[in-house]
């Protein structure tokens, strides 16, 4: 298998994806309890977010973390 060297743009995209995944897990942590299913978690009104998309990405996606 060949090794693909990532471009700076690809690396930046991976950082954004990782940061957003981290924020999502931090948000969901208080709702996860023993015995809860992923379906219950996904359908819970407290964890359901609006499906509307804003024109700009969240601030965390555009501001670098130190």
C-alpha positions in Angstrom: 0.0 0.0 0.0 1.3 3.4 -1.0 1.7 6.2 1.6 -0.2 9.3 0.7 1.4 12.5 2.1 -1.4 14.9 3.1 -1.4 18.5 1.8 -1.7 21.4 4.2 -5.3 21.8 3.2 -6.1 18.1 3.8 -4.4 18.4 7.3 -6.5 21.5 8.1 -9.6 19.6 7.1 -8.7 16.7 9.3 -8.1 19.1 12.2 -11.5 20.7 11.8 -13.2 17.3 11.6 -11.4 16.1 14.7 -12.3 19.3 16.6 -16.0 19.0 15.6 -16.1 15.4 16.6 -14.6 16.3 20.0 -17.1 19.0 20.5 -20.0 16.6 19.7 -18.7 14.0 22.2 -18.3 16.7 24.9 -21.9 17.8 24.2 -23.3 14.3 24.4 -21.4 13.0 27.4 -23.9 14.3 30.0 -26.8 12.5 28.2 -25.1 9.0 28.1 -26.2 6.8 30.9 -25.9 3.0 31.4 -28.6 1.2 29.4 -29.4 4.0 27.0 -29.4 2.9 23.4 -27.9 5.0 20.5 -31.4 5.2 19.1 -32.8 6.7 22.3 -29.9 9.1 22.5 -30.4 10.2 18.9 -34.1 10.8 19.3 -33.9 12.6 22.7 -35.3 16.1 22.5 -32.4 17.4 24.5 -29.8 16.0 22.1 -31.7 16.8 18.8 -30.3 19.8 17.1 -31.8 21.9 14.4 -31.3 20.5 10.9 -31.0 24.0 9.4 -27.6 24.9 8.3 -26.1 28.4 8.7 -24.2 30.0 5.9 -21.0 30.0 7.8 -19.2 27.2 9.7 -19.1 27.3 13.6 -16.4 29.5 15.1 -14.5 26.5 16.2 -14.1 25.3 12.6 -12.5 28.6 11.6 -10.4 29.7 14.6 -7.3 27.7 15.2 -6.8 26.2 18.7 -3.5 26.8 20.4 
